[in-house]
Amino acid sequence: MTLTITDNAKKRILETRKEGEFVRISLLAGGCHGFSYKFAFDTEVNQDDYVLKDQDGSVLAVIKKSFAEKLVNTILDFKKTISASYFVLESNNFETTCGCGTSFSVKS
């Protein structure tokens, strides 16, 4: 499983989280291309979570292991434009994505 966090995403997580918080990445069935994703701050790591840690060992992000299997070679990034700022998942393993960027299908 390779899910990496860009420096931009790491910086944003560190800037916005409260003590002990990390980003939980969730995949939801649906959306116009099969799956959509959601980001929320959380404080509890579950036994079935894949954990991404900072160099100092602190937790930056988690995702359920069953979801992580769909995100092989995926990058968690943070984008900032004139009109919005947001976390995004990017991967060559996504077969299609929608125009809004939060819905995707995975290559077979």
LUMNU-805117 format. One record per residue (C-alpha): residue number from 0; residue in one letter; chain; x negated, y, z. Coordinates in Angstrom, 2 decimals, decimal comma. Each point is the difference from the previous one (the first is absolute). Example, Ala and Ser with C-alpha at 12.3 -4.5 7.8 and 13.67 -1.06 7.14 Angstrom:
<atoms>
- num  residu  chaine  xx  yy  zz
- 0  a  A  -12,30  -4,50  7,80
- 1  s  A  -1,37  3,44  -0,66
</atoms>
This chain:
<atoms>
- num  residu  chaine  xx  yy  zz
- 0  m  A  0,00  0,00  0,00
- 1  t  A  -1,43  3,31  -0,99
- 2  l  A  1,92  3,08  1,07
- 3  t  A  -2,22  3,05  0,29
- 4  i  A  0,58  3,50  1,30
- 5  t  A  -1,43  3,00  -1,81
- 6  d  A  -1,78  2,77  1,86
- 7  n  A  2,97  2,31  -0,71
- 8  a  A  2,46  -2,46  1,56
- 9  k  A  -2,26  -0,64  2,99
- 10  k  A  -0,41  3,74  0,58
- 11  r  A  3,77  0,57  -0,16
- 12  i  A  0,73  -2,88  2,39
- 13  l  A  -2,54  1,35  2,50
- 14  e  A  1,38  3,55  -0,33
- 15  t  A  3,65  -0,89  0,54
- 16  r  A  0,14  -2,97  2,36
- 17  k  A  0,51  0,26  3,71
- 18  e  A  -2,18  -1,90  2,47
- 19  g  A  0,29  -3,74  -0,62
- 20  e  A  1,99  0,33  -3,23
- 21  f  A  -0,75  -1,46  -3,42
- 22  v  A  1,84  -0,22  -3,32
- 23  r  A  2,26  -3,00  -0,54
- 24  i  A  0,47  -0,87  -3,67
- 25  s  A  3,28  -1,76  -0,73
- 26  l  A  1,22  -1,52  -3,26
- 27  l  A  3,70  0,05  -0,74
- 28  a  A  1,81  -2,08  -2,60
- 29  g  A  1,70  2,23  -2,51
- 30  g  A  -0,75  3,19  -1,79
- 31  c  A  0,09  0,22  -3,75
- 32  h  A  -3,01  -2,34  -0,44
- 33  g  A  0,45  -2,69  2,67
- 34  f  A  -1,83  1,33  3,08
- 35  s  A  -0,34  3,34  1,68
- 36  y  A  -2,25  0,95  2,88
- 37  k  A  0,42  2,00  3,15
- 38  f  A  -2,54  1,58  2,33
- 39  a  A  0,69  0,73  3,68
- 40  f  A  -2,06  0,53  3,11
- 41  d  A  0,03  -2,88  2,50
- 42  t  A  -1,82  -1,00  3,19
- 43  e  A  0,45  -3,78  0,15
- 44  v  A  -2,02  -2,53  -1,96
- 45  n  A  1,86  -3,28  -0,52
- 46  q  A  -1,63  -3,42  -0,20
- 47  d  A  1,02  -0,30  -3,67
- 48  d  A  -1,55  3,34  -1,01
- 49  y  A  -3,00  0,56  -2,25
- 50  v  A  -1,99  2,76  1,73
- 51  l  A  -2,19  2,65  -1,64
- 52  k  A  -2,45  1,57  2,42
- 53  d  A  -2,25  3,04  0,00
- 54  q  A  -3,75  -0,41  0,45
- 55  d  A  0,42  0,64  3,74
- 56  g  A  2,47  -2,89  0,27
- 57  s  A  3,16  2,10  0,35
- 58  v  A  3,02  -1,13  -1,99
- 59  l  A  0,82  2,20  -3,01
- 60  a  A  2,74  -2,02  -1,69
- 61  v  A  1,82  -3,33  0,21
- 62  i  A  2,17  -2,03  -2,34
- 63  k  A  1,70  -3,36  0,51
- 64  k  A  -2,18  -2,78  -1,38
- 65  s  A  2,90  -1,22  -2,17
- 66  f  A  0,19  3,48  -1,61
- 67  a  A  -3,78  0,27  -0,28
- 68  e  A  -0,06  -2,98  -2,38
- 69  k  A  1,79  2,20  -2,56
- 70  l  A  -2,57  2,79  0,40
- 71  v  A  -3,24  -1,73  -1,00
- 72  n  A  -2,57  2,57  -1,19
- 73  t  A  2,25  2,91  0,96
- 74  i  A  -1,09  3,44  1,14
- 75  l  A  1,81  2,15  2,56
- 76  d  A  -0,55  3,62  -1,00
- 77  f  A  1,30  3,40  1,05
- 78  k  A  0,95  2,48  -2,72
- 79  k  A  0,60  3,71  0,32
- 80  t  A  1,56  2,06  -2,78
- 81  i  A  1,52  3,46  -0,19
- 82  s  A  3,45  -1,35  0,83
- 83  a  A  -0,66  -3,05  2,20
- 84  s  A  -2,41  -2,04  2,09
- 85  y  A  0,43  -3,74  0,41
- 86  f  A  -1,60  -3,40  0,53
- 87  v  A  -0,01  -2,28  -3,02
- 88  l  A  -1,01  -3,58  -0,83
- 89  e  A  -1,99  -0,48  -3,21
- 90  s  A  -0,91  -3,32  -1,59
- 91  n  A  -0,90  -1,58  -3,32
- 92  n  A  2,18  -2,90  1,18
- 93  f  A  3,16  2,08  -0,34
- 94  e  A  1,64  -0,98  -3,27
- 95  t  A  2,32  2,99  -0,09
- 96  t  A  0,70  3,04  2,16
- 97  c  A  2,82  2,48  -0,07
- 98  g  A  -0,24  3,69  -0,71
- 99  c  A  0,30  0,96  3,67
- 100  g  A  -2,92  -2,29  0,82
- 101  t  A  1,55  -1,89  2,92
- 102  s  A  1,40  -2,99  -1,85
- 103  f  A  -2,08  -2,69  -1,67
- 104  s  A  -0,08  -3,57  -1,26
- 105  v  A  -2,91  -2,37  0,54
- 106  k  A  -1,69  -1,93  -2,82
- 107  s  A  0,72  -3,72  0,09
</atoms>
